[in-house]
Amino acid sequence: MTEKRYSINLPAHMAECDANYLRLMKLFPGMREHAEHVFGVVVAGESLEVVITVLERGPYTTLVRMKQLPESTWGTNPSMTVRLYHDARSAEVVEYQRARHFKAVYGYPNERMHQRDEKVQVNRLLGEFLALCLSDGVAVRERAPAPVSI
């Protein structure tokens, strides 16, 4: 029996990235003016903070890092870097847990044991995390502006 080769469903993937852009802009509407946004969320009975920090700004793109604080007792802490494409109104994960430059499709098995659809999965995880933040997030405090490279 031959195994069917995986291929990315590009329209579905782009729809996820477009939805993630809208979710991020709703969570952090002042992204173009402010350097950081902090809000709280309760997950599995724990109160956590989510910090969105602007790392770079360009005329058409913004690079942000999303991080959950403090360290969770129930699993790994999502930490991801996301590039927002303002002209296309799309957002894509470019780094997750120190892994970068995701390919659209991986052969399997591979050296780093990525899933065949790793890129799709990390962007879907971002969408689920943002949806959780939108449904259960609350403002906690303002932070001092951080330096932003342009």
Contacts in CASP RR format, 6 or more apart in sequence:
PFRMAT RR
TARGET T0000
AUTHOR 0000-0000-0000
METHOD contacts of the structure
MODEL  1
MTEKRYSINLPAHMAECDANYLRLMKLFPGMREHAEHVFGVVVAGESLEV
VITVLERGPYTTLVRMKQLPESTWGTNPSMTVRLYHDARSAEVVEYQRAR
HFKAVYGYPNERMHQRDEKVQVNRLLGEFLALCLSDGVAVRERAPAPVSI
6 105 0 8 1.000
6 116 0 8 1.000
6 117 0 8 1.000
7 105 0 8 1.000
8 104 0 8 1.000
8 105 0 8 1.000
8 117 0 8 1.000
8 119 0 8 1.000
8 120 0 8 1.000
9 120 0 8 1.000
13 119 0 8 1.000
13 120 0 8 1.000
13 123 0 8 1.000
14 90 0 8 1.000
16 120 0 8 1.000
16 123 0 8 1.000
16 124 0 8 1.000
16 127 0 8 1.000
17 90 0 8 1.000
17 91 0 8 1.000
17 92 0 8 1.000
17 123 0 8 1.000
18 89 0 8 1.000
18 90 0 8 1.000
19 127 0 8 1.000
20 82 0 8 1.000
20 90 0 8 1.000
20 91 0 8 1.000
20 92 0 8 1.000
20 123 0 8 1.000
20 126 0 8 1.000
20 127 0 8 1.000
20 130 0 8 1.000
21 84 0 8 1.000
21 85 0 8 1.000
21 89 0 8 1.000
21 90 0 8 1.000
21 91 0 8 1.000
22 89 0 8 1.000
23 127 0 8 1.000
23 130 0 8 1.000
23 131 0 8 1.000
23 133 0 8 1.000
23 134 0 8 1.000
24 31 0 8 1.000
24 52 0 8 1.000
24 64 0 8 1.000
24 82 0 8 1.000
24 84 0 8 1.000
24 91 0 8 1.000
24 130 0 8 1.000
25 31 0 8 1.000
25 84 0 8 1.000
26 134 0 8 1.000
27 37 0 8 1.000
27 39 0 8 1.000
27 52 0 8 1.000
27 130 0 8 1.000
27 133 0 8 1.000
27 134 0 8 1.000
28 34 0 8 1.000
28 37 0 8 1.000
28 52 0 8 1.000
28 64 0 8 1.000
30 37 0 8 1.000
31 37 0 8 1.000
31 52 0 8 1.000
31 54 0 8 1.000
31 62 0 8 1.000
31 64 0 8 1.000
31 84 0 8 1.000
32 57 0 8 1.000
32 62 0 8 1.000
34 54 0 8 1.000
34 145 0 8 1.000
35 53 0 8 1.000
35 54 0 8 1.000
35 145 0 8 1.000
35 146 0 8 1.000
35 147 0 8 1.000
35 148 0 8 1.000
36 51 0 8 1.000
36 52 0 8 1.000
36 53 0 8 1.000
36 54 0 8 1.000
36 143 0 8 1.000
36 145 0 8 1.000
36 146 0 8 1.000
37 51 0 8 1.000
37 52 0 8 1.000
38 49 0 8 1.000
38 50 0 8 1.000
38 51 0 8 1.000
38 52 0 8 1.000
38 140 0 8 1.000
38 141 0 8 1.000
38 142 0 8 1.000
38 143 0 8 1.000
39 49 0 8 1.000
39 50 0 8 1.000
39 133 0 8 1.000
39 137 0 8 1.000
39 138 0 8 1.000
39 139 0 8 1.000
39 140 0 8 1.000
40 47 0 8 1.000
40 48 0 8 1.000
40 49 0 8 1.000
40 50 0 8 1.000
40 137 0 8 1.000
40 138 0 8 1.000
40 139 0 8 1.000
40 140 0 8 1.000
41 47 0 8 1.000
41 48 0 8 1.000
41 49 0 8 1.000
41 50 0 8 1.000
41 132 0 8 1.000
41 133 0 8 1.000
41 136 0 8 1.000
41 137 0 8 1.000
41 138 0 8 1.000
42 48 0 8 1.000
42 136 0 8 1.000
42 137 0 8 1.000
43 72 0 8 1.000
43 74 0 8 1.000
43 132 0 8 1.000
43 136 0 8 1.000
44 74 0 8 1.000
46 72 0 8 1.000
46 73 0 8 1.000
46 74 0 8 1.000
48 68 0 8 1.000
48 69 0 8 1.000
48 70 0 8 1.000
48 72 0 8 1.000
49 68 0 8 1.000
49 69 0 8 1.000
49 70 0 8 1.000
49 140 0 8 1.000
50 66 0 8 1.000
50 67 0 8 1.000
50 68 0 8 1.000
50 69 0 8 1.000
50 133 0 8 1.000
50 137 0 8 1.000
51 65 0 8 1.000
51 66 0 8 1.000
51 67 0 8 1.000
51 68 0 8 1.000
51 69 0 8 1.000
51 143 0 8 1.000
52 64 0 8 1.000
52 65 0 8 1.000
52 66 0 8 1.000
53 64 0 8 1.000
53 65 0 8 1.000
53 67 0 8 1.000
53 146 0 8 1.000
54 62 0 8 1.000
54 63 0 8 1.000
54 64 0 8 1.000
54 146 0 8 1.000
54 148 0 8 1.000
55 63 0 8 1.000
55 64 0 8 1.000
55 65 0 8 1.000
55 81 0 8 1.000
55 148 0 8 1.000
55 149 0 8 1.000
56 62 0 8 1.000
56 63 0 8 1.000
56 148 0 8 1.000
56 149 0 8 1.000
56 150 0 8 1.000
57 63 0 8 1.000
57 148 0 8 1.000
57 150 0 8 1.000
58 150 0 8 1.000
60 85 0 8 1.000
60 86 0 8 1.000
60 87 0 8 1.000
61 83 0 8 1.000
61 84 0 8 1.000
61 85 0 8 1.000
61 86 0 8 1.000
62 83 0 8 1.000
62 84 0 8 1.000
62 86 0 8 1.000
63 81 0 8 1.000
63 82 0 8 1.000
63 83 0 8 1.000
63 84 0 8 1.000
63 94 0 8 1.000
64 81 0 8 1.000
64 82 0 8 1.000
64 84 0 8 1.000
65 79 0 8 1.000
65 80 0 8 1.000
65 81 0 8 1.000
65 82 0 8 1.000
66 78 0 8 1.000
66 79 0 8 1.000
66 80 0 8 1.000
66 81 0 8 1.000
66 82 0 8 1.000
66 126 0 8 1.000
66 129 0 8 1.000
67 77 0 8 1.000
67 78 0 8 1.000
67 79 0 8 1.000
68 77 0 8 1.000
68 78 0 8 1.000
68 79 0 8 1.000
69 77 0 8 1.000
71 77 0 8 1.000
76 97 0 8 1.000
78 96 0 8 1.000
78 125 0 8 1.000
78 129 0 8 1.000
79 96 0 8 1.000
79 97 0 8 1.000
80 93 0 8 1.000
80 95 0 8 1.000
80 96 0 8 1.000
80 97 0 8 1.000
80 122 0 8 1.000
80 125 0 8 1.000
80 126 0 8 1.000
81 93 0 8 1.000
81 94 0 8 1.000
81 95 0 8 1.000
81 96 0 8 1.000
82 91 0 8 1.000
82 92 0 8 1.000
82 93 0 8 1.000
82 94 0 8 1.000
82 126 0 8 1.000
83 91 0 8 1.000
83 92 0 8 1.000
83 94 0 8 1.000
84 90 0 8 1.000
84 91 0 8 1.000
85 91 0 8 1.000
85 92 0 8 1.000
91 126 0 8 1.000
92 123 0 8 1.000
93 102 0 8 1.000
93 119 0 8 1.000
93 122 0 8 1.000
93 123 0 8 1.000
93 125 0 8 1.000
93 126 0 8 1.000
94 100 0 8 1.000
94 101 0 8 1.000
94 102 0 8 1.000
96 122 0 8 1.000
96 125 0 8 1.000
99 112 0 8 1.000
99 114 0 8 1.000
102 114 0 8 1.000
102 118 0 8 1.000
102 119 0 8 1.000
102 122 0 8 1.000
103 114 0 8 1.000
103 118 0 8 1.000
103 119 0 8 1.000
104 119 0 8 1.000
105 116 0 8 1.000
105 117 0 8 1.000
106 114 0 8 1.000
106 115 0 8 1.000
106 116 0 8 1.000
106 117 0 8 1.000
106 118 0 8 1.000
107 116 0 8 1.000
108 115 0 8 1.000
108 116 0 8 1.000
115 121 0 8 1.000
END
